[in-house]
Amino acid sequence: MDKYEGQTPFLLSGGISMESIETLKEFTHPRWAGIDINSRFEAVVPLIGKRSQHPYEMSLGFGC
């Protein structure tokens, strides 16, 4: 994504999980609009509690 020079904002998606948080906190890009966490978080009921335990990490405010 560091070579992307388009004007369209984008979402990161696909395989993003709790283990991705540290990497995502370091990622920056001027067109990065957010993260799609749907497939790894909302589909599995036990992870809903984990998501609520990490409001800072899951906020779209970090790095975006």
HTML snippet that shows the backbone in 3Dmol.js (N, CA, C, O; Angstrom):
<script src="https://3Dmol.org/build/3Dmol-min.js"></script>
<div id="view" style="width:600px;height:400px;position:relative"></div>
<script>
const pdb = `
ATOM      1  N   MET A   1       0.810  -1.194   0.000  1.00  0.00           N
ATOM      2  CA  MET A   1       0.000   0.000   0.000  1.00  0.00           C
ATOM      3  C   MET A   1       0.856   1.262   0.000  1.00  0.00           C
ATOM      4  O   MET A   1       0.360   2.337  -0.337  1.00  0.00           O
ATOM      5  N   ASP A   2       2.107   1.157   0.364  1.00  0.00           N
ATOM      6  CA  ASP A   2       2.938   2.362   0.404  1.00  0.00           C
ATOM      7  C   ASP A   2       3.169   2.953  -0.985  1.00  0.00           C
ATOM      8  O   ASP A   2       3.584   4.107  -1.098  1.00  0.00           O
ATOM      9  N   LYS A   3       2.910   2.190  -2.037  1.00  0.00           N
ATOM     10  CA  LYS A   3       3.082   2.695  -3.405  1.00  0.00           C
ATOM     11  C   LYS A   3       1.787   3.256  -3.988  1.00  0.00           C
ATOM     12  O   LYS A   3       1.794   3.808  -5.088  1.00  0.00           O
ATOM     13  N   TYR A   4       0.680   3.120  -3.264  1.00  0.00           N
ATOM     14  CA  TYR A   4      -0.604   3.615  -3.752  1.00  0.00           C
ATOM     15  C   TYR A   4      -0.603   5.143  -3.762  1.00  0.00           C
ATOM     16  O   TYR A   4      -0.377   5.771  -2.728  1.00  0.00           O
ATOM     17  N   GLU A   5      -0.855   5.738  -4.925  1.00  0.00           N
ATOM     18  CA  GLU A   5      -0.870   7.194  -5.057  1.00  0.00           C
ATOM     19  C   GLU A   5      -2.217   7.722  -5.533  1.00  0.00           C
ATOM     20  O   GLU A   5      -2.329   8.896  -5.885  1.00  0.00           O
ATOM     21  N   GLY A   6      -3.243   6.871  -5.550  1.00  0.00           N
ATOM     22  CA  GLY A   6      -4.571   7.282  -5.988  1.00  0.00           C
ATOM     23  C   GLY A   6      -5.212   8.266  -5.021  1.00  0.00           C
ATOM     24  O   GLY A   6      -4.705   8.506  -3.925  1.00  0.00           O
ATOM     25  N   GLN A   7      -6.331   8.825  -5.445  1.00  0.00           N
ATOM     26  CA  GLN A   7      -7.053   9.794  -4.630  1.00  0.00           C
ATOM     27  C   GLN A   7      -8.200   9.173  -3.836  1.00  0.00           C
ATOM     28  O   GLN A   7      -8.770   9.824  -2.960  1.00  0.00           O
ATOM     29  N   THR A   8      -8.539   7.927  -4.134  1.00  0.00           N
ATOM     30  CA  THR A   8      -9.658   7.264  -3.474  1.00  0.00           C
ATOM     31  C   THR A   8      -9.225   6.713  -2.119  1.00  0.00           C
ATOM     32  O   THR A   8      -8.267   5.944  -2.048  1.00  0.00           O
ATOM     33  N   PRO A   9      -9.914   7.091  -1.044  1.00  0.00           N
ATOM     34  CA  PRO A   9      -9.615   6.507   0.268  1.00  0.00           C
ATOM     35  C   PRO A   9      -9.877   5.004   0.250  1.00  0.00           C
ATOM     36  O   PRO A   9     -10.698   4.527  -0.534  1.00  0.00           O
ATOM     37  N   PHE A  10      -9.189   4.259   1.107  1.00  0.00           N
ATOM     38  CA  PHE A  10      -9.337   2.806   1.132  1.00  0.00           C
ATOM     39  C   PHE A  10      -9.445   2.284   2.552  1.00  0.00           C
ATOM     40  O   PHE A  10      -9.027   2.934   3.511  1.00  0.00           O
ATOM     41  N   LEU A  11     -10.016   1.091   2.662  1.00  0.00           N
ATOM     42  CA  LEU A  11     -10.092   0.356   3.918  1.00  0.00           C
ATOM     43  C   LEU A  11      -9.129  -0.816   3.855  1.00  0.00           C
ATOM     44  O   LEU A  11      -8.966  -1.434   2.803  1.00  0.00           O
ATOM     45  N   LEU A  12      -8.497  -1.120   4.964  1.00  0.00           N
ATOM     46  CA  LEU A  12      -7.721  -2.350   5.064  1.00  0.00           C
ATOM     47  C   LEU A  12      -8.685  -3.440   5.501  1.00  0.00           C
ATOM     48  O   LEU A  12      -9.490  -3.234   6.409  1.00  0.00           O
ATOM     49  N   SER A  13      -8.607  -4.588   4.863  1.00  0.00           N
ATOM     50  CA  SER A  13      -9.496  -5.686   5.228  1.00  0.00           C
ATOM     51  C   SER A  13      -8.847  -7.014   4.871  1.00  0.00           C
ATOM     52  O   SER A  13      -7.845  -7.064   4.159  1.00  0.00           O
ATOM     53  N   GLY A  14      -9.431  -8.071   5.372  1.00  0.00           N
ATOM     54  CA  GLY A  14      -8.964  -9.413   5.040  1.00  0.00           C
ATOM     55  C   GLY A  14      -7.977  -9.960   6.042  1.00  0.00           C
ATOM     56  O   GLY A  14      -6.801  -9.597   6.016  1.00  0.00           O
ATOM     57  N   GLY A  15      -8.431 -10.818   6.914  1.00  0.00           N
ATOM     58  CA  GLY A  15      -7.546 -11.479   7.864  1.00  0.00           C
ATOM     59  C   GLY A  15      -7.114 -10.627   9.039  1.00  0.00           C
ATOM     60  O   GLY A  15      -6.195 -11.010   9.764  1.00  0.00           O
ATOM     61  N   ILE A  16      -7.740  -9.497   9.246  1.00  0.00           N
ATOM     62  CA  ILE A  16      -7.368  -8.630  10.370  1.00  0.00           C
ATOM     63  C   ILE A  16      -7.954  -9.211  11.651  1.00  0.00           C
ATOM     64  O   ILE A  16      -9.147  -9.505  11.729  1.00  0.00           O
ATOM     65  N   SER A  17      -7.087  -9.370  12.658  1.00  0.00           N
ATOM     66  CA  SER A  17      -7.500  -9.953  13.933  1.00  0.00           C
ATOM     67  C   SER A  17      -6.833  -9.193  15.071  1.00  0.00           C
ATOM     68  O   SER A  17      -6.120  -8.217  14.837  1.00  0.00           O
ATOM     69  N   MET A  18      -7.064  -9.636  16.296  1.00  0.00           N
ATOM     70  CA  MET A  18      -6.435  -8.997  17.457  1.00  0.00           C
ATOM     71  C   MET A  18      -4.910  -9.022  17.324  1.00  0.00           C
ATOM     72  O   MET A  18      -4.233  -8.116  17.810  1.00  0.00           O
ATOM     73  N   GLU A  19      -4.376 -10.039  16.678  1.00  0.00           N
ATOM     74  CA  GLU A  19      -2.931 -10.146  16.502  1.00  0.00           C
ATOM     75  C   GLU A  19      -2.388  -9.086  15.542  1.00  0.00           C
ATOM     76  O   GLU A  19      -1.178  -8.864  15.493  1.00  0.00           O
ATOM     77  N   SER A  20      -3.250  -8.441  14.794  1.00  0.00           N
ATOM     78  CA  SER A  20      -2.844  -7.418  13.819  1.00  0.00           C
ATOM     79  C   SER A  20      -2.711  -6.030  14.426  1.00  0.00           C
ATOM     80  O   SER A  20      -2.206  -5.120  13.769  1.00  0.00           O
ATOM     81  N   ILE A  21      -3.149  -5.849  15.654  1.00  0.00           N
ATOM     82  CA  ILE A  21      -3.246  -4.512  16.240  1.00  0.00           C
ATOM     83  C   ILE A  21      -1.916  -3.781  16.249  1.00  0.00           C
ATOM     84  O   ILE A  21      -1.860  -2.622  15.839  1.00  0.00           O
ATOM     85  N   GLU A  22      -0.853  -4.411  16.698  1.00  0.00           N
ATOM     86  CA  GLU A  22       0.440  -3.715  16.779  1.00  0.00           C
ATOM     87  C   GLU A  22       0.911  -3.246  15.406  1.00  0.00           C
ATOM     88  O   GLU A  22       1.410  -2.129  15.274  1.00  0.00           O
ATOM     89  N   THR A  23       0.761  -4.078  14.396  1.00  0.00           N
ATOM     90  CA  THR A  23       1.144  -3.697  13.034  1.00  0.00           C
ATOM     91  C   THR A  23       0.290  -2.543  12.543  1.00  0.00           C
ATOM     92  O   THR A  23       0.805  -1.603  11.937  1.00  0.00           O
ATOM     93  N   LEU A  24      -1.005  -2.605  12.798  1.00  0.00           N
ATOM     94  CA  LEU A  24      -1.911  -1.544  12.354  1.00  0.00           C
ATOM     95  C   LEU A  24      -1.617  -0.213  13.039  1.00  0.00           C
ATOM     96  O   LEU A  24      -1.791   0.844  12.432  1.00  0.00           O
ATOM     97  N   LYS A  25      -1.179  -0.249  14.283  1.00  0.00           N
ATOM     98  CA  LYS A  25      -0.859   0.988  14.996  1.00  0.00           C
ATOM     99  C   LYS A  25       0.321   1.710  14.353  1.00  0.00           C
ATOM    100  O   LYS A  25       0.452   2.925  14.497  1.00  0.00           O
ATOM    101  N   GLU A  26       1.174   0.984  13.652  1.00  0.00           N
ATOM    102  CA  GLU A  26       2.340   1.579  12.995  1.00  0.00           C
ATOM    103  C   GLU A  26       2.065   1.978  11.550  1.00  0.00           C
ATOM    104  O   GLU A  26       2.848   2.725  10.963  1.00  0.00           O
ATOM    105  N   PHE A  27       0.970   1.496  10.964  1.00  0.00           N
ATOM    106  CA  PHE A  27       0.661   1.759   9.567  1.00  0.00           C
ATOM    107  C   PHE A  27       0.088   3.161   9.398  1.00  0.00           C
ATOM    108  O   PHE A  27      -0.783   3.577  10.161  1.00  0.00           O
ATOM    109  N   THR A  28       0.577   3.882   8.403  1.00  0.00           N
ATOM    110  CA  THR A  28       0.020   5.192   8.066  1.00  0.00           C
ATOM    111  C   THR A  28      -0.041   5.333   6.553  1.00  0.00           C
ATOM    112  O   THR A  28       0.776   4.765   5.829  1.00  0.00           O
ATOM    113  N   HIS A  29      -1.004   6.083   6.096  1.00  0.00           N
ATOM    114  CA  HIS A  29      -1.133   6.412   4.682  1.00  0.00           C
ATOM    115  C   HIS A  29      -2.132   7.555   4.584  1.00  0.00           C
ATOM    116  O   HIS A  29      -3.152   7.526   5.272  1.00  0.00           O
ATOM    117  N   PRO A  30      -1.874   8.559   3.754  1.00  0.00           N
ATOM    118  CA  PRO A  30      -2.784   9.707   3.683  1.00  0.00           C
ATOM    119  C   PRO A  30      -4.195   9.368   3.199  1.00  0.00           C
ATOM    120  O   PRO A  30      -5.119  10.139   3.457  1.00  0.00           O
ATOM    121  N   ARG A  31      -4.392   8.253   2.514  1.00  0.00           N
ATOM    122  CA  ARG A  31      -5.718   7.881   2.000  1.00  0.00           C
ATOM    123  C   ARG A  31      -6.364   6.748   2.801  1.00  0.00           C
ATOM    124  O   ARG A  31      -7.436   6.265   2.436  1.00  0.00           O
ATOM    125  N   TRP A  32      -5.718   6.324   3.888  1.00  0.00           N
ATOM    126  CA  TRP A  32      -6.261   5.252   4.706  1.00  0.00           C
ATOM    127  C   TRP A  32      -7.492   5.758   5.447  1.00  0.00           C
ATOM    128  O   TRP A  32      -7.401   6.679   6.258  1.00  0.00           O
ATOM    129  N   ALA A  33      -8.653   5.146   5.161  1.00  0.00           N
ATOM    130  CA  ALA A  33      -9.914   5.591   5.748  1.00  0.00           C
ATOM    131  C   ALA A  33     -10.338   4.760   6.956  1.00  0.00           C
ATOM    132  O   ALA A  33     -11.130   5.228   7.773  1.00  0.00           O
ATOM    133  N   GLY A  34      -9.826   3.539   7.083  1.00  0.00           N
ATOM    134  CA  GLY A  34     -10.231   2.717   8.211  1.00  0.00           C
ATOM    135  C   GLY A  34      -9.933   1.254   8.012  1.00  0.00           C
ATOM    136  O   GLY A  34      -9.188   0.858   7.115  1.00  0.00           O
ATOM    137  N   ILE A  35     -10.548   0.447   8.888  1.00  0.00           N
ATOM    138  CA  ILE A  35     -10.292  -0.987   8.926  1.00  0.00           C
ATOM    139  C   ILE A  35     -11.620  -1.736   8.904  1.00  0.00           C
ATOM    140  O   ILE A  35     -12.559  -1.358   9.605  1.00  0.00           O
ATOM    141  N   ASP A  36     -11.701  -2.786   8.109  1.00  0.00           N
ATOM    142  CA  ASP A  36     -12.860  -3.677   8.111  1.00  0.00           C
ATOM    143  C   ASP A  36     -12.509  -4.872   8.983  1.00  0.00           C
ATOM    144  O   ASP A  36     -11.719  -5.725   8.577  1.00  0.00           O
ATOM    145  N   ILE A  37     -13.088  -4.942  10.177  1.00  0.00           N
ATOM    146  CA  ILE A  37     -12.800  -6.048  11.093  1.00  0.00           C
ATOM    147  C   ILE A  37     -13.913  -7.082  11.103  1.00  0.00           C
ATOM    148  O   ILE A  37     -13.890  -7.993  11.930  1.00  0.00           O
ATOM    149  N   ASN A  38     -14.865  -6.971  10.227  1.00  0.00           N
ATOM    150  CA  ASN A  38     -16.068  -7.791  10.233  1.00  0.00           C
ATOM    151  C   ASN A  38     -15.809  -9.288  10.325  1.00  0.00           C
ATOM    152  O   ASN A  38     -16.353  -9.938  11.217  1.00  0.00           O
ATOM    153  N   SER A  39     -15.009  -9.853   9.449  1.00  0.00           N
ATOM    154  CA  SER A  39     -14.887 -11.311   9.360  1.00  0.00           C
ATOM    155  C   SER A  39     -14.228 -11.955  10.569  1.00  0.00           C
ATOM    156  O   SER A  39     -14.540 -13.106  10.877  1.00  0.00           O
ATOM    157  N   ARG A  40     -13.350 -11.282  11.254  1.00  0.00           N
ATOM    158  CA  ARG A  40     -12.646 -11.882  12.393  1.00  0.00           C
ATOM    159  C   ARG A  40     -13.263 -11.530  13.744  1.00  0.00           C
ATOM    160  O   ARG A  40     -12.971 -12.201  14.734  1.00  0.00           O
ATOM    161  N   PHE A  41     -14.093 -10.516  13.816  1.00  0.00           N
ATOM    162  CA  PHE A  41     -14.622 -10.073  15.096  1.00  0.00           C
ATOM    163  C   PHE A  41     -16.115 -10.331  15.252  1.00  0.00           C
ATOM    164  O   PHE A  41     -16.531 -10.933  16.242  1.00  0.00           O
ATOM    165  N   GLU A  42     -16.915  -9.899  14.317  1.00  0.00           N
ATOM    166  CA  GLU A  42     -18.362  -9.984  14.478  1.00  0.00           C
ATOM    167  C   GLU A  42     -18.920 -11.370  14.215  1.00  0.00           C
ATOM    168  O   GLU A  42     -19.995 -11.693  14.720  1.00  0.00           O
ATOM    169  N   ALA A  43     -18.244 -12.190  13.456  1.00  0.00           N
ATOM    170  CA  ALA A  43     -18.755 -13.525  13.140  1.00  0.00           C
ATOM    171  C   ALA A  43     -18.586 -14.507  14.292  1.00  0.00           C
ATOM    172  O   ALA A  43     -19.246 -15.545  14.328  1.00  0.00           O
ATOM    173  N   VAL A  44     -17.709 -14.184  15.227  1.00  0.00           N
ATOM    174  CA  VAL A  44     -17.430 -15.088  16.338  1.00  0.00           C
ATOM    175  C   VAL A  44     -17.854 -14.412  17.635  1.00  0.00           C
ATOM    176  O   VAL A  44     -17.226 -13.445  18.065  1.00  0.00           O
ATOM    177  N   VAL A  45     -18.899 -14.908  18.252  1.00  0.00           N
ATOM    178  CA  VAL A  45     -19.481 -14.271  19.428  1.00  0.00           C
ATOM    179  C   VAL A  45     -18.477 -14.070  20.562  1.00  0.00           C
ATOM    180  O   VAL A  45     -18.483 -12.990  21.152  1.00  0.00           O
ATOM    181  N   PRO A  46     -17.613 -15.031  20.912  1.00  0.00           N
ATOM    182  CA  PRO A  46     -16.682 -14.811  22.024  1.00  0.00           C
ATOM    183  C   PRO A  46     -15.731 -13.628  21.819  1.00  0.00           C
ATOM    184  O   PRO A  46     -15.255 -13.060  22.802  1.00  0.00           O
ATOM    185  N   LEU A  47     -15.446 -13.251  20.604  1.00  0.00           N
ATOM    186  CA  LEU A  47     -14.520 -12.147  20.370  1.00  0.00           C
ATOM    187  C   LEU A  47     -15.148 -10.784  20.606  1.00  0.00           C
ATOM    188  O   LEU A  47     -14.432  -9.787  20.700  1.00  0.00           O
ATOM    189  N   ILE A  48     -16.461 -10.720  20.703  1.00  0.00           N
ATOM    190  CA  ILE A  48     -17.109  -9.430  20.939  1.00  0.00           C
ATOM    191  C   ILE A  48     -16.616  -8.843  22.249  1.00  0.00           C
ATOM    192  O   ILE A  48     -16.371  -7.640  22.335  1.00  0.00           O
ATOM    193  N   GLY A  49     -16.467  -9.680  23.275  1.00  0.00           N
ATOM    194  CA  GLY A  49     -15.932  -9.214  24.552  1.00  0.00           C
ATOM    195  C   GLY A  49     -14.508  -8.714  24.422  1.00  0.00           C
ATOM    196  O   GLY A  49     -14.157  -7.707  25.036  1.00  0.00           O
ATOM    197  N   LYS A  50     -13.674  -9.390  23.636  1.00  0.00           N
ATOM    198  CA  LYS A  50     -12.298  -8.948  23.419  1.00  0.00           C
ATOM    199  C   LYS A  50     -12.262  -7.598  22.732  1.00  0.00           C
ATOM    200  O   LYS A  50     -11.442  -6.746  23.075  1.00  0.00           O
ATOM    201  N   ARG A  51     -13.147  -7.394  21.761  1.00  0.00           N
ATOM    202  CA  ARG A  51     -13.162  -6.126  21.037  1.00  0.00           C
ATOM    203  C   ARG A  51     -13.463  -4.987  22.000  1.00  0.00           C
ATOM    204  O   ARG A  51     -12.849  -3.925  21.905  1.00  0.00           O
ATOM    205  N   SER A  52     -14.395  -5.186  22.924  1.00  0.00           N
ATOM    206  CA  SER A  52     -14.754  -4.112  23.838  1.00  0.00           C
ATOM    207  C   SER A  52     -13.668  -3.862  24.878  1.00  0.00           C
ATOM    208  O   SER A  52     -13.672  -2.808  25.515  1.00  0.00           O
ATOM    209  N   GLN A  53     -12.738  -4.794  25.072  1.00  0.00           N
ATOM    210  CA  GLN A  53     -11.646  -4.607  26.021  1.00  0.00           C
ATOM    211  C   GLN A  53     -10.546  -3.715  25.462  1.00  0.00           C
ATOM    212  O   GLN A  53      -9.668  -3.289  26.213  1.00  0.00           O
ATOM    213  N   HIS A  54     -10.569  -3.426  24.180  1.00  0.00           N
ATOM    214  CA  HIS A  54      -9.504  -2.674  23.543  1.00  0.00           C
ATOM    215  C   HIS A  54     -10.058  -1.473  22.778  1.00  0.00           C
ATOM    216  O   HIS A  54      -9.886  -1.391  21.562  1.00  0.00           O
ATOM    217  N   PRO A  55     -10.726  -0.533  23.473  1.00  0.00           N
ATOM    218  CA  PRO A  55     -11.340   0.587  22.736  1.00  0.00           C
ATOM    219  C   PRO A  55     -10.323   1.465  22.029  1.00  0.00           C
ATOM    220  O   PRO A  55     -10.619   1.987  20.954  1.00  0.00           O
ATOM    221  N   TYR A  56      -9.130   1.649  22.595  1.00  0.00           N
ATOM    222  CA  TYR A  56      -8.132   2.497  21.936  1.00  0.00           C
ATOM    223  C   TYR A  56      -7.634   1.843  20.655  1.00  0.00           C
ATOM    224  O   TYR A  56      -7.592   2.479  19.602  1.00  0.00           O
ATOM    225  N   GLU A  57      -7.256   0.571  20.745  1.00  0.00           N
ATOM    226  CA  GLU A  57      -6.719  -0.120  19.585  1.00  0.00           C
ATOM    227  C   GLU A  57      -7.741  -0.233  18.459  1.00  0.00           C
ATOM    228  O   GLU A  57      -7.375  -0.171  17.286  1.00  0.00           O
ATOM    229  N   MET A  58      -9.011  -0.398  18.798  1.00  0.00           N
ATOM    230  CA  MET A  58     -10.016  -0.613  17.780  1.00  0.00           C
ATOM    231  C   MET A  58     -10.636   0.696  17.286  1.00  0.00           C
ATOM    232  O   MET A  58     -11.443   0.687  16.356  1.00  0.00           O
ATOM    233  N   SER A  59     -10.269   1.798  17.891  1.00  0.00           N
ATOM    234  CA  SER A  59     -10.773   3.092  17.439  1.00  0.00           C
ATOM    235  C   SER A  59     -10.193   3.409  16.071  1.00  0.00           C
ATOM    236  O   SER A  59      -9.014   3.155  15.826  1.00  0.00           O
ATOM    237  N   LEU A  60     -10.995   3.954  15.188  1.00  0.00           N
ATOM    238  CA  LEU A  60     -10.489   4.353  13.881  1.00  0.00           C
ATOM    239  C   LEU A  60      -9.582   5.561  13.993  1.00  0.00           C
ATOM    240  O   LEU A  60      -9.059   6.032  12.983  1.00  0.00           O
ATOM    241  N   GLY A  61      -9.382   6.073  15.198  1.00  0.00           N
ATOM    242  CA  GLY A  61      -8.528   7.230  15.393  1.00  0.00           C
ATOM    243  C   GLY A  61      -7.043   6.918  15.398  1.00  0.00           C
ATOM    244  O   GLY A  61      -6.238   7.845  15.308  1.00  0.00           O
ATOM    245  N   PHE A  62      -6.638   5.650  15.500  1.00  0.00           N
ATOM    246  CA  PHE A  62      -5.196   5.389  15.537  1.00  0.00           C
ATOM    247  C   PHE A  62      -4.669   5.203  14.130  1.00  0.00           C
ATOM    248  O   PHE A  62      -5.056   4.271  13.426  1.00  0.00           O
ATOM    249  N   GLY A  63      -3.786   6.096  13.730  1.00  0.00           N
ATOM    250  CA  GLY A  63      -3.120   5.973  12.448  1.00  0.00           C
ATOM    251  C   GLY A  63      -3.925   6.380  11.237  1.00  0.00           C
ATOM    252  O   GLY A  63      -3.343   6.672  10.193  1.00  0.00           O
ATOM    253  N   CYS A  64      -5.222   6.409  11.334  1.00  0.00           N
ATOM    254  CA  CYS A  64      -6.061   6.706  10.167  1.00  0.00           C
ATOM    255  C   CYS A  64      -6.153   8.197   9.933  1.00  0.00           C
ATOM    256  O   CYS A  64      -6.818   8.635   8.994  1.00  0.00           O
TER     257      CYS A  64
END
`;
const viewer = $3Dmol.createViewer("view");
viewer.addModel(pdb, "pdb");
viewer.setStyle({}, {cartoon: {color: "spectrum"}});
viewer.zoomTo();
viewer.render();
</script>
